[in-house]
Amino acid sequence: RSQIIQTTTSKSQVGVGSKVTVAINGTTHEFTIVGEWEADPAEKKISHESPLGKALIGKAVGDKVEVSAPAGKVIYHIKEIA
């Protein structure tokens, strides 16, 4: 079954297709939000359906999101959206 995924070209909010720069404990990381079939963690492409992807969708620069990970909760601070 096919699923239509809306992409975004807005740099004001995170959406599918966004490149997002986040800070975790002062260290920056860049991810691209993609559809679940394109996800490739080694390429820093995360699915919009993943816990981090779901937390980031719709957020803006300056927002903080909290995601549960095996090692505990991780807080991501959104620095840039491209």
Biopython code that builds the backbone (N, CA, C, O; Angstrom):
import numpy as np
from Bio.PDB.StructureBuilder import StructureBuilder

atoms = [
    (1, "ARG", "N", (0.836, -1.177, 0.000)),
    (1, "ARG", "CA", (0.000, 0.000, 0.000)),
    (1, "ARG", "C", (0.882, 1.241, 0.000)),
    (1, "ARG", "O", (1.868, 1.310, 0.733)),
    (2, "SER", "N", (0.532, 2.192, -0.802)),
    (2, "SER", "CA", (1.298, 3.431, -0.901)),
    (2, "SER", "C", (0.860, 4.423, 0.159)),
    (2, "SER", "O", (-0.291, 4.433, 0.595)),
    (3, "GLN", "N", (1.798, 5.249, 0.559)),
    (3, "GLN", "CA", (1.498, 6.298, 1.522)),
    (3, "GLN", "C", (2.108, 7.587, 1.003)),
    (3, "GLN", "O", (3.286, 7.619, 0.646)),
    (4, "ILE", "N", (1.321, 8.640, 0.957)),
    (4, "ILE", "CA", (1.819, 9.938, 0.520)),
    (4, "ILE", "C", (2.467, 10.621, 1.711)),
    (4, "ILE", "O", (1.877, 10.734, 2.785)),
    (5, "ILE", "N", (3.690, 11.071, 1.496)),
    (5, "ILE", "CA", (4.422, 11.769, 2.547)),
    (5, "ILE", "C", (4.579, 13.212, 2.098)),
    (5, "ILE", "O", (5.140, 13.485, 1.037)),
    (6, "GLN", "N", (4.084, 14.125, 2.905)),
    (6, "GLN", "CA", (4.208, 15.540, 2.591)),
    (6, "GLN", "C", (5.638, 15.987, 2.882)),
    (6, "GLN", "O", (6.171, 15.729, 3.961)),
    (7, "THR", "N", (6.245, 16.654, 1.918)),
    (7, "THR", "CA", (7.567, 17.207, 2.155)),
    (7, "THR", "C", (7.418, 18.694, 2.428)),
    (7, "THR", "O", (6.392, 19.301, 2.122)),
    (8, "THR", "N", (8.442, 19.257, 2.999)),
    (8, "THR", "CA", (8.392, 20.674, 3.324)),
    (8, "THR", "C", (9.617, 21.376, 2.767)),
    (8, "THR", "O", (10.703, 20.798, 2.731)),
    (9, "THR", "N", (9.454, 22.605, 2.340)),
    (9, "THR", "CA", (10.592, 23.409, 1.928)),
    (9, "THR", "C", (10.770, 24.565, 2.903)),
    (9, "THR", "O", (11.643, 25.414, 2.720)),
    (10, "SER", "N", (9.951, 24.591, 3.924)),
    (10, "SER", "CA", (10.015, 25.646, 4.927)),
    (10, "SER", "C", (11.239, 25.454, 5.806)),
    (10, "SER", "O", (11.572, 24.334, 6.194)),
    (11, "LYS", "N", (11.898, 26.551, 6.114)),
    (11, "LYS", "CA", (13.033, 26.481, 7.025)),
    (11, "LYS", "C", (12.631, 26.938, 8.421)),
    (11, "LYS", "O", (13.475, 27.071, 9.306)),
    (12, "SER", "N", (11.326, 27.179, 8.612)),
    (12, "SER", "CA", (10.872, 27.639, 9.918)),
    (12, "SER", "C", (10.441, 26.483, 10.806)),
    (12, "SER", "O", (10.448, 26.609, 12.030)),
    (13, "GLN", "N", (10.063, 25.352, 10.201)),
    (13, "GLN", "CA", (9.646, 24.182, 10.971)),
    (13, "GLN", "C", (10.249, 22.928, 10.369)),
    (13, "GLN", "O", (10.460, 22.848, 9.158)),
    (14, "VAL", "N", (10.526, 21.955, 11.216)),
    (14, "VAL", "CA", (11.066, 20.680, 10.759)),
    (14, "VAL", "C", (9.971, 19.878, 10.070)),
    (14, "VAL", "O", (8.847, 19.794, 10.566)),
    (15, "GLY", "N", (10.301, 19.296, 8.935)),
    (15, "GLY", "CA", (9.390, 18.419, 8.217)),
    (15, "GLY", "C", (10.189, 17.398, 7.428)),
    (15, "GLY", "O", (11.419, 17.413, 7.462)),
    (16, "VAL", "N", (9.504, 16.512, 6.718)),
    (16, "VAL", "CA", (10.194, 15.540, 5.877)),
    (16, "VAL", "C", (10.986, 16.309, 4.823)),
    (16, "VAL", "O", (10.447, 17.196, 4.161)),
    (17, "GLY", "N", (12.249, 15.975, 4.671)),
    (17, "GLY", "CA", (13.134, 16.671, 3.741)),
    (17, "GLY", "C", (14.015, 17.704, 4.417)),
    (17, "GLY", "O", (14.968, 18.189, 3.808)),
    (18, "SER", "N", (13.718, 18.051, 5.662)),
    (18, "SER", "CA", (14.519, 19.044, 6.381)),
    (18, "SER", "C", (15.862, 18.466, 6.808)),
    (18, "SER", "O", (15.960, 17.302, 7.197)),
    (19, "LYS", "N", (16.902, 19.310, 6.726)),
    (19, "LYS", "CA", (18.180, 18.994, 7.357)),
    (19, "LYS", "C", (18.167, 19.759, 8.665)),
    (19, "LYS", "O", (18.004, 20.979, 8.681)),
    (20, "VAL", "N", (18.336, 19.043, 9.754)),
    (20, "VAL", "CA", (18.211, 19.644, 11.076)),
    (20, "VAL", "C", (19.536, 19.528, 11.814)),
    (20, "VAL", "O", (20.110, 18.443, 11.912)),
    (21, "THR", "N", (20.014, 20.650, 12.329)),
    (21, "THR", "CA", (21.201, 20.637, 13.174)),
    (21, "THR", "C", (20.728, 20.763, 14.610)),
    (21, "THR", "O", (20.005, 21.695, 14.964)),
    (22, "VAL", "N", (21.150, 19.800, 15.439)),
    (22, "VAL", "CA", (20.757, 19.791, 16.843)),
    (22, "VAL", "C", (22.003, 19.746, 17.715)),
    (22, "VAL", "O", (23.069, 19.315, 17.275)),
    (23, "ALA", "N", (21.855, 20.194, 18.948)),
    (23, "ALA", "CA", (22.933, 20.096, 19.926)),
    (23, "ALA", "C", (22.497, 19.148, 21.030)),
    (23, "ALA", "O", (21.379, 19.224, 21.540)),
    (24, "ILE", "N", (23.412, 18.250, 21.385)),
    (24, "ILE", "CA", (23.199, 17.328, 22.495)),
    (24, "ILE", "C", (24.382, 17.526, 23.430)),
    (24, "ILE", "O", (25.518, 17.210, 23.078)),
    (25, "ASN", "N", (24.114, 18.046, 24.613)),
    (25, "ASN", "CA", (25.186, 18.316, 25.579)),
    (25, "ASN", "C", (26.328, 19.122, 24.957)),
    (25, "ASN", "O", (27.498, 18.855, 25.231)),
    (26, "GLY", "N", (25.990, 20.104, 24.124)),
    (26, "GLY", "CA", (26.993, 20.978, 23.538)),
    (26, "GLY", "C", (27.633, 20.464, 22.256)),
    (26, "GLY", "O", (28.377, 21.202, 21.611)),
    (27, "THR", "N", (27.366, 19.228, 21.871)),
    (27, "THR", "CA", (27.907, 18.657, 20.639)),
    (27, "THR", "C", (26.840, 18.722, 19.556)),
    (27, "THR", "O", (25.701, 18.310, 19.777)),
    (28, "THR", "N", (27.207, 19.243, 18.377)),
    (28, "THR", "CA", (26.209, 19.363, 17.312)),
    (28, "THR", "C", (26.204, 18.132, 16.404)),
    (28, "THR", "O", (27.232, 17.497, 16.171)),
    (29, "HIS", "N", (25.022, 17.823, 15.909)),
    (29, "HIS", "CA", (24.796, 16.711, 14.991)),
    (29, "HIS", "C", (23.813, 17.191, 13.935)),
    (29, "HIS", "O", (22.929, 17.998, 14.224)),
    (30, "GLU", "N", (23.966, 16.697, 12.708)),
    (30, "GLU", "CA", (23.042, 17.056, 11.632)),
    (30, "GLU", "C", (22.338, 15.801, 11.134)),
    (30, "GLU", "O", (22.974, 14.778, 10.878)),
    (31, "PHE", "N", (21.027, 15.890, 11.001)),
    (31, "PHE", "CA", (20.217, 14.788, 10.504)),
    (31, "PHE", "C", (19.331, 15.299, 9.376)),
    (31, "PHE", "O", (18.979, 16.478, 9.338)),
    (32, "THR", "N", (18.976, 14.409, 8.463)),
    (32, "THR", "CA", (17.971, 14.705, 7.452)),
    (32, "THR", "C", (16.751, 13.861, 7.774)),
    (32, "THR", "O", (16.870, 12.656, 7.997)),
    (33, "ILE", "N", (15.575, 14.485, 7.799)),
    (33, "ILE", "CA", (14.328, 13.771, 8.074)),
    (33, "ILE", "C", (13.814, 13.223, 6.743)),
    (33, "ILE", "O", (13.605, 13.977, 5.793)),
    (34, "VAL", "N", (13.612, 11.905, 6.682)),
    (34, "VAL", "CA", (13.203, 11.246, 5.435)),
    (34, "VAL", "C", (12.034, 10.305, 5.694)),
    (34, "VAL", "O", (11.657, 10.063, 6.840)),
    (35, "GLY", "N", (11.463, 9.776, 4.609)),
    (35, "GLY", "CA", (10.446, 8.743, 4.728)),
    (35, "GLY", "C", (11.072, 7.472, 5.284)),
    (35, "GLY", "O", (12.287, 7.290, 5.208)),
    (36, "GLU", "N", (10.241, 6.588, 5.845)),
    (36, "GLU", "CA", (10.806, 5.428, 6.533)),
    (36, "GLU", "C", (11.597, 4.501, 5.619)),
    (36, "GLU", "O", (12.500, 3.817, 6.102)),
    (37, "TRP", "N", (11.300, 4.444, 4.321)),
    (37, "TRP", "CA", (12.038, 3.560, 3.412)),
    (37, "TRP", "C", (13.393, 4.135, 3.037)),
    (37, "TRP", "O", (14.258, 3.405, 2.552)),
    (38, "GLU", "N", (13.593, 5.425, 3.252)),
    (38, "GLU", "CA", (14.869, 6.070, 2.925)),
    (38, "GLU", "C", (15.804, 6.141, 4.123)),
    (38, "GLU", "O", (16.973, 6.496, 3.974)),
    (39, "ALA", "N", (15.312, 5.815, 5.293)),
    (39, "ALA", "CA", (16.091, 5.966, 6.521)),
    (39, "ALA", "C", (17.390, 5.165, 6.443)),
    (39, "ALA", "O", (17.399, 4.010, 6.018)),
    (40, "ASP", "N", (18.481, 5.798, 6.860)),
    (40, "ASP", "CA", (19.796, 5.165, 6.889)),
    (40, "ASP", "C", (20.620, 5.873, 7.959)),
    (40, "ASP", "O", (21.250, 6.893, 7.680)),
    (41, "PRO", "N", (20.623, 5.342, 9.181)),
    (41, "PRO", "CA", (21.348, 6.005, 10.271)),
    (41, "PRO", "C", (22.824, 6.273, 9.955)),
    (41, "PRO", "O", (23.375, 7.280, 10.399)),
    (42, "ALA", "N", (23.465, 5.384, 9.194)),
    (42, "ALA", "CA", (24.872, 5.586, 8.845)),
    (42, "ALA", "C", (25.058, 6.832, 7.984)),
    (42, "ALA", "O", (26.124, 7.448, 7.998)),
    (43, "GLU", "N", (24.019, 7.203, 7.233)),
    (43, "GLU", "CA", (24.048, 8.401, 6.388)),
    (43, "GLU", "C", (23.397, 9.596, 7.085)),
    (43, "GLU", "O", (23.191, 10.640, 6.467)),
    (44, "LYS", "N", (23.080, 9.444, 8.355)),
    (44, "LYS", "CA", (22.417, 10.489, 9.159)),
    (44, "LYS", "C", (21.044, 10.849, 8.606)),
    (44, "LYS", "O", (20.615, 11.999, 8.698)),
    (45, "LYS", "N", (20.355, 9.862, 8.030)),
    (45, "LYS", "CA", (18.987, 10.031, 7.529)),
    (45, "LYS", "C", (18.062, 9.287, 8.480)),
    (45, "LYS", "O", (18.138, 8.065, 8.603)),
    (46, "ILE", "N", (17.183, 10.033, 9.154)),
    (46, "ILE", "CA", (16.285, 9.396, 10.113)),
    (46, "ILE", "C", (14.840, 9.496, 9.644)),
    (46, "ILE", "O", (14.421, 10.494, 9.057)),
    (47, "SER", "N", (14.103, 8.448, 9.916)),
    (47, "SER", "CA", (12.703, 8.373, 9.506)),
    (47, "SER", "C", (11.850, 9.350, 10.299)),
    (47, "SER", "O", (12.083, 9.587, 11.484)),
    (48, "HIS", "N", (10.859, 9.911, 9.622)),
    (48, "HIS", "CA", (9.885, 10.768, 10.303)),
    (48, "HIS", "C", (9.050, 9.957, 11.292)),
    (48, "HIS", "O", (8.367, 10.533, 12.139)),
    (49, "GLU", "N", (9.098, 8.611, 11.193)),
    (49, "GLU", "CA", (8.352, 7.735, 12.095)),
    (49, "GLU", "C", (9.185, 7.274, 13.293)),
    (49, "GLU", "O", (8.647, 6.649, 14.208)),
    (50, "SER", "N", (10.488, 7.572, 13.304)),
    (50, "SER", "CA", (11.349, 7.185, 14.427)),
    (50, "SER", "C", (11.022, 8.063, 15.634)),
    (50, "SER", "O", (10.423, 9.127, 15.475)),
    (51, "PRO", "N", (11.406, 7.635, 16.832)),
    (51, "PRO", "CA", (11.135, 8.481, 18.008)),
    (51, "PRO", "C", (11.707, 9.896, 17.863)),
    (51, "PRO", "O", (11.032, 10.868, 18.202)),
    (52, "LEU", "N", (12.943, 10.021, 17.364)),
    (52, "LEU", "CA", (13.526, 11.355, 17.186)),
    (52, "LEU", "C", (12.816, 12.108, 16.073)),
    (52, "LEU", "O", (12.527, 13.296, 16.213)),
    (53, "GLY", "N", (12.534, 11.428, 14.969)),
    (53, "GLY", "CA", (11.821, 12.069, 13.861)),
    (53, "GLY", "C", (10.475, 12.612, 14.297)),
    (53, "GLY", "O", (10.128, 13.752, 13.988)),
    (54, "LYS", "N", (9.710, 11.792, 15.020)),
    (54, "LYS", "CA", (8.391, 12.229, 15.512)),
    (54, "LYS", "C", (8.523, 13.429, 16.438)),
    (54, "LYS", "O", (7.696, 14.340, 16.398)),
    (55, "ALA", "N", (9.569, 13.435, 17.277)),
    (55, "ALA", "CA", (9.759, 14.543, 18.224)),
    (55, "ALA", "C", (10.127, 15.837, 17.499)),
    (55, "ALA", "O", (9.730, 16.921, 17.926)),
    (56, "LEU", "N", (10.885, 15.729, 16.401)),
    (56, "LEU", "CA", (11.358, 16.921, 15.694)),
    (56, "LEU", "C", (10.332, 17.532, 14.740)),
    (56, "LEU", "O", (10.331, 18.746, 14.538)),
    (57, "ILE", "N", (9.464, 16.717, 14.154)),
    (57, "ILE", "CA", (8.499, 17.214, 13.162)),
    (57, "ILE", "C", (7.655, 18.354, 13.750)),
    (57, "ILE", "O", (7.077, 18.225, 14.829)),
    (58, "GLY", "N", (7.601, 19.460, 13.022)),
    (58, "GLY", "CA", (6.790, 20.606, 13.431)),
    (58, "GLY", "C", (7.477, 21.561, 14.388)),
    (58, "GLY", "O", (6.926, 22.612, 14.716)),
    (59, "LYS", "N", (8.668, 21.213, 14.838)),
    (59, "LYS", "CA", (9.386, 22.080, 15.777)),
    (59, "LYS", "C", (10.179, 23.139, 15.022)),
    (59, "LYS", "O", (10.363, 23.039, 13.809)),
    (60, "ALA", "N", (10.651, 24.163, 15.752)),
    (60, "ALA", "CA", (11.358, 25.292, 15.161)),
    (60, "ALA", "C", (12.721, 25.472, 15.823)),
    (60, "ALA", "O", (13.012, 24.873, 16.859)),
    (61, "VAL", "N", (13.552, 26.315, 15.196)),
    (61, "VAL", "CA", (14.856, 26.641, 15.766)),
    (61, "VAL", "C", (14.647, 27.204, 17.169)),
    (61, "VAL", "O", (13.774, 28.042, 17.390)),
    (62, "GLY", "N", (15.454, 26.736, 18.105)),
    (62, "GLY", "CA", (15.347, 27.175, 19.496)),
    (62, "GLY", "C", (14.556, 26.218, 20.362)),
    (62, "GLY", "O", (14.683, 26.236, 21.586)),
    (63, "ASP", "N", (13.731, 25.371, 19.731)),
    (63, "ASP", "CA", (12.950, 24.393, 20.502)),
    (63, "ASP", "C", (13.858, 23.294, 21.035)),
    (63, "ASP", "O", (14.916, 23.009, 20.474)),
    (64, "LYS", "N", (13.424, 22.691, 22.119)),
    (64, "LYS", "CA", (14.104, 21.528, 22.682)),
    (64, "LYS", "C", (13.122, 20.375, 22.681)),
    (64, "LYS", "O", (11.946, 20.548, 23.002)),
    (65, "VAL", "N", (13.613, 19.183, 22.316)),
    (65, "VAL", "CA", (12.780, 17.986, 22.352)),
    (65, "VAL", "C", (13.482, 16.944, 23.205)),
    (65, "VAL", "O", (14.711, 16.881, 23.251)),
    (66, "GLU", "N", (12.690, 16.138, 23.872)),
    (66, "GLU", "CA", (13.220, 15.086, 24.735)),
    (66, "GLU", "C", (12.812, 13.742, 24.151)),
    (66, "GLU", "O", (11.642, 13.514, 23.846)),
    (67, "VAL", "N", (13.795, 12.852, 23.998)),
    (67, "VAL", "CA", (13.546, 11.538, 23.413)),
    (67, "VAL", "C", (14.092, 10.475, 24.358)),
    (67, "VAL", "O", (15.214, 10.589, 24.852)),
    (68, "SER", "N", (13.295, 9.448, 24.604)),
    (68, "SER", "CA", (13.751, 8.342, 25.445)),
    (68, "SER", "C", (14.665, 7.440, 24.633)),
    (68, "SER", "O", (14.334, 7.044, 23.516)),
    (69, "ALA", "N", (15.814, 7.121, 25.206)),
    (69, "ALA", "CA", (16.789, 6.231, 24.579)),
    (69, "ALA", "C", (17.140, 5.138, 25.586)),
    (69, "ALA", "O", (16.846, 5.278, 26.774)),
    (70, "PRO", "N", (17.767, 4.049, 25.125)),
    (70, "PRO", "CA", (18.127, 2.979, 26.065)),
    (70, "PRO", "C", (18.960, 3.467, 27.257)),
    (70, "PRO", "O", (18.848, 2.930, 28.358)),
    (71, "ALA", "N", (19.791, 4.481, 27.032)),
    (71, "ALA", "CA", (20.631, 5.001, 28.113)),
    (71, "ALA", "C", (19.922, 6.059, 28.953)),
    (71, "ALA", "O", (20.512, 6.602, 29.888)),
    (72, "GLY", "N", (18.667, 6.359, 28.633)),
    (72, "GLY", "CA", (17.912, 7.378, 29.361)),
    (72, "GLY", "C", (17.377, 8.428, 28.410)),
    (72, "GLY", "O", (17.429, 8.260, 27.191)),
    (73, "LYS", "N", (16.864, 9.507, 28.967)),
    (73, "LYS", "CA", (16.290, 10.574, 28.141)),
    (73, "LYS", "C", (17.400, 11.462, 27.587)),
    (73, "LYS", "O", (18.353, 11.813, 28.282)),
    (74, "VAL", "N", (17.243, 11.814, 26.313)),
    (74, "VAL", "CA", (18.205, 12.684, 25.637)),
    (74, "VAL", "C", (17.464, 13.948, 25.216)),
    (74, "VAL", "O", (16.376, 13.873, 24.646)),
    (75, "ILE", "N", (18.055, 15.108, 25.497)),
    (75, "ILE", "CA", (17.454, 16.385, 25.115)),
    (75, "ILE", "C", (18.208, 16.932, 23.909)),
    (75, "ILE", "O", (19.427, 17.097, 23.937)),
    (76, "TYR", "N", (17.448, 17.209, 22.842)),
    (76, "TYR", "CA", (17.991, 17.757, 21.603)),
    (76, "TYR", "C", (17.552, 19.211, 21.505)),
    (76, "TYR", "O", (16.363, 19.507, 21.627)),
    (77, "HIS", "N", (18.495, 20.118, 21.287)),
    (77, "HIS", "CA", (18.209, 21.545, 21.125)),
    (77, "HIS", "C", (18.369, 21.867, 19.638)),
    (77, "HIS", "O", (19.459, 21.717, 19.086)),
    (78, "ILE", "N", (17.293, 22.306, 18.990)),
    (78, "ILE", "CA", (17.322, 22.572, 17.546)),
    (78, "ILE", "C", (18.060, 23.885, 17.286)),
    (78, "ILE", "O", (17.657, 24.946, 17.761)),
    (79, "LYS", "N", (19.151, 23.789, 16.521)),
    (79, "LYS", "CA", (19.999, 24.941, 16.226)),
    (79, "LYS", "C", (19.744, 25.534, 14.841)),
    (79, "LYS", "O", (19.821, 26.749, 14.657)),
    (80, "GLU", "N", (19.437, 24.662, 13.858)),
    (80, "GLU", "CA", (19.276, 25.145, 12.482)),
    (80, "GLU", "C", (18.392, 24.182, 11.706)),
    (80, "GLU", "O", (18.419, 22.973, 11.932)),
    (81, "ILE", "N", (17.611, 24.733, 10.791)),
    (81, "ILE", "CA", (16.774, 23.941, 9.886)),
    (81, "ILE", "C", (17.085, 24.411, 8.469)),
    (81, "ILE", "O", (17.022, 25.605, 8.175)),
    (82, "ALA", "N", (17.416, 23.472, 7.601)),
    (82, "ALA", "CA", (17.735, 23.827, 6.205)),
    (82, "ALA", "C", (16.931, 22.959, 5.264)),
    (82, "ALA", "O", (17.049, 23.095, 4.046)),
]
sb = StructureBuilder()
sb.init_structure("model")
sb.init_model(0)
sb.init_chain("A")
sb.init_seg("    ")
for serial, (resi, resn, name, xyz) in enumerate(atoms, 1):
    if name == "N":
        sb.init_residue(resn, " ", resi, " ")
    sb.init_atom(name, np.array(xyz, "f"), 0.0, 1.0, " ", f" {name:<3s}", serial, name[0])
structure = sb.get_structure()
